[in-house]
Amino acid sequence: MTDATPPNGPTNPVSTVTPGAPDGEAKPEKKRKATLATWALVLGILGILFAFFPGTGGFAIFLAVVALVLGGIGLIRKQGRRVMTGAILGAVALVLGITFSSVYGGAAKVAPAPAALSKDISSPSPSTAPSDSATTPTAQASAPQPAAPTGTVAQLQALTAAQGYLASGMGFSQASLAAQLTSSAGNGFAQADAQWAVDNSGADWNAQALEAAQGYLTAGVGFSQASLTAQLTSSAGNQFTADQAAYAVGNAGADWNAQAAKAAKGYMDSGMGFSRQALIDQLTSTAGNQFTEAQAEYGADQVGLK
């Protein structure tokens, strides 16, 4: 009998090839830069978190506005759903920042309406006083006092809360004040009681619009005349009327070139990387800051892009 040859010869070890590494060369890991979507998401989330802490509402509003701007850029560049989510989070953070800043500011600075100061009316000089001055009615000796509004207990409580918000310096419109008073995250008053308080608050709505405008201008984000007007009148913003917003923008005393420089610096610090023309395009875009061409060029000059 002949010996049977084994059906299988000696097996050779199978060499392993690292996937994606051509000719044995290791493929280096590349550190990817954060996308606009990531920045918008992160800043939107941080803005929401900071909105809940007392004293950080202004910073939350700043983060929210930057998230909205980056989200807008990302949407223009069609970067997908994540950038849309970041923009939405930025909008939520903006609303919460304004709302909770008002709540904490009102809680810290709630004060009843100051009593009207009485004015002493000096008596006429003896040399000029008529002989029958003693018969002058006493009603002329004191200024008439405006009657305090009368209402139910709930209405008067709503009025106290409304006056606290108006004195906080945040700047409330009729619509945003009513919304704050009726909000479940605010005071939770009935709509009728809140509207009574708004109507009887004695507020100067133009002055309130001006306070809101000055708050935005000092936030360090950089607003143009157009973008500030849009923020003041937005249903997601302050909800002032067009006339009230125009009064505020016209009387804010803003240096729009300086505001463009602030906005330009914010973009440069974002880590996204801008050429001079790209930065000017963003600053003048209707989906961006809406500065004039001259203001945008000034801003680009101030950050060293010449």
Secondary structure, DSSP 8 states (H G I E B T S, - for coil): ------SS----------TT-GGG-----------HHHHHHHHHHHHHHHHTSTT-HHHHHHHHHHHHHHHHHHHHTT--HHHHHHHHHHHHHHHHHHHHHHHHHHHHS----------------TTTS-TTGGGS-GGGGS----------HHHHHHHHHHHHHHTTSS---HHHHHHHHH-TTTT---HHHHHHHHHTS---HHHHHHHHHHHHHTSSS---HHHHHHHHH-TTTT---HHHHHHHHHHS---HHHHHHHHHHHHHHTTS---HHHHHHHHH-TTTT---HHHHHHHHHHTT--
